[in-house]
């Protein structure tokens, strides 16, 4: 089973790019880490996968559940601790 699967996941902030056409698969039991420079879309991807921000296009599933229709179930099984707290 894939614990994370995205197909063409896209997020725009107005005309600015967040993430474009991300295709990602992380299988159960795999370790996966996001690395990259500031502005590469790492935080945007995580926040989109958790349903904390709305995607602009594509699809994504966590634990085989849609991020749009099963947000509460997904969040009950996932922890997220951002590096910066925005209050």
C-alpha positions in Angstrom: 0.0 0.0 0.0 1.2 3.5 -0.7 0.9 5.8 2.3 1.4 8.9 0.1 0.4 9.2 -3.5 0.1 12.3 -5.6 -0.8 12.7 -9.2 -0.3 16.1 -10.8 -0.6 17.9 -7.4 -0.5 21.6 -8.0 -0.8 24.7 -5.8 -0.6 28.3 -7.0 -0.7 31.4 -4.9 -2.3 33.8 -7.3 0.1 33.8 -10.3 3.0 32.5 -8.1 4.0 28.8 -8.1 3.8 26.8 -5.0 4.0 23.3 -6.5 3.4 22.2 -10.1 2.4 18.7 -11.3 3.9 16.8 -8.4 3.8 13.0 -8.9 5.0 11.3 -5.7 4.6 7.8 -4.3 5.8 6.7 -0.8 5.2 3.1 -0.1 4.4 1.7 3.4 7.7 1.1 5.3 9.7 3.5 3.2 11.6 6.5 4.8 11.1 9.7 2.8 12.5 13.2 3.5 12.0 16.5 1.7 15.2 18.4 1.1 15.8 21.5 -1.1 16.3 25.2 -1.0 13.9 27.8 0.4 11.0 28.3 -2.0 11.2 24.8 -3.5 7.7 23.8 -2.3 8.4 21.5 0.6 6.2 23.2 3.2 3.5 23.9 0.6 3.5 20.2 -0.3 3.1 19.1 3.3 0.4 21.6 4.1 -1.5 20.7 0.9 -1.2 16.9 1.7 -2.7 17.6 5.2 -5.5 19.7 3.8 -4.3 22.8 5.7 -4.3 24.7 2.4 -6.4 23.9 -0.7 -4.8 22.4 -3.8 -5.2 24.1 -7.1 -5.2 20.9 -9.1 -4.3 17.2 -9.3 -5.1 14.6 -6.6 -3.5 13.2 -3.5 -4.1 10.4 -1.1 -2.8 9.6 2.4 -3.2 6.1 3.7 -5.4 5.5 0.6 -7.8 8.3 1.6 -8.5 11.4 -0.4 -7.1 14.6 1.1 -10.3 16.4 0.1 -12.9 13.9 1.5 -11.1 12.4 4.4 -9.2 15.3 6.0 -10.4 14.6 9.5 -9.5 10.9 9.4 -6.0 11.7 7.9 -5.3 14.4 10.5 -6.2 12.0 13.3 -3.4 9.7 12.2 -0.7 12.3 11.3 1.4 14.7 13.3 2.7 18.0 11.9 5.1 20.3 13.7 6.1 23.3 11.5 9.5 24.9 12.1 7.9 28.4 12.6 4.7 29.1 14.5 2.5 31.6 12.7 0.0 33.0 15.1 
